[in-house]
Amino acid sequence: MNANWLLKSSTLWSVLGASGFLSLMAVLFSEGGLPELRKREAELKAARTRLVELNQRNHELLDEVQRLAAKDPELMEALARRQGYARKGETIYTFRNREK
């Protein structure tokens, strides 16, 4: 069999073209194909964003823990006020949102 004849064969090129087309359709539209890949990439991006947010929150909490360990007076006062405590002579006013 001559290689030149094989390259000129329209049947061979038709079969290769059809199999390539079918393979492409399988990759694009099969379960676990390209749409699934795009979905997974979006999930990965969302997970990475959430991870960055959690890391930032962890650093904030670590800073607060270190300040608590050092008995930072400003932080102690802020925490006490957050819980509703006040200094002598101070009055606490609480405002509620009216539900319509």
N, C-alpha and C positions, 0 to 999 in steps of 0.2 A: 504494500500500500504506500503510495506516494504522499509525502507530507504536504506538498503543494496542492495536490488534488483535495486533500482533507480540508485545507484552509479555504478553498474555493467552494466547498460544499454548502449549499444554502440550507440543507437539512440540519447540518451541524450547528450553524449559526441560529437557526430557528429554535432548535432544542435548547441551546445555551441561553438565548434571549428569553424564552418561556420560563426556563428554570430560574433565571435571575429575577424575572418579574415576580414569579411565585414566591421566591425567597424574600424579596423585598416586601411583598404584601404580608407574608407571615410575620416578619419582624415588626412591621408597622401596626398591624391590627390584631395580632394574636394576644392571648392573655399573657401578661408579663412582657409585652412588647414596648414600643416607644411611648404610648400614652402612660403606661405604668411607670416607666422610667421618669417621665416628666413629673408625675405625681410624687414619686419617691424623692426627687430632687427638691420639690417644693416643701415636703415634710422635713427634709434635712435642713433646708434653709431656715424654716421656722424653729426647728430644734436648736440650731446654732444661735439664733437670735435669743431664744429663751435662755440658753446657757450663758450668754453674755450678760443678760439681765440678772440671772441668779448669781453670777460671779461678782457683779457690782454690788448686789445686796449683801452678799457674804462679806465683802470688804467693809461695807458700812457697819455691819454687825460686829465684825472683828474690831473695828475702831471703837465702837461703843463699849465693847467688853473691856478693851484696854483702858479706856477712860474710866470705866467703873472700877477696875482693879486699882487704878491710881487715885480713886476717890475724888474725881474732878467735881468741885463744888457747883459749877454751872450745870453740869449734866445731872447731878443729884437733884438740884432745884427743878430743872425741866421735867425730870421723871416724876417728881412729887406733884408738880402742877398738873401734869397729864392725868394723874390719878385723882385730882380734885382737891389736893391739899393747898392751904394758903398760909401765909405768914400771919402773925398776930396783927390784928387791926385791919386786915384786908378783907374785902367782901368779894365773893365769887358770884358772878352772874352767869346763868346758863340760859342760852337761847335755843329754842326748839323750832324746827321747820314746821310750818303749818301745812297739813295735808289737805288738799282740796278735793 
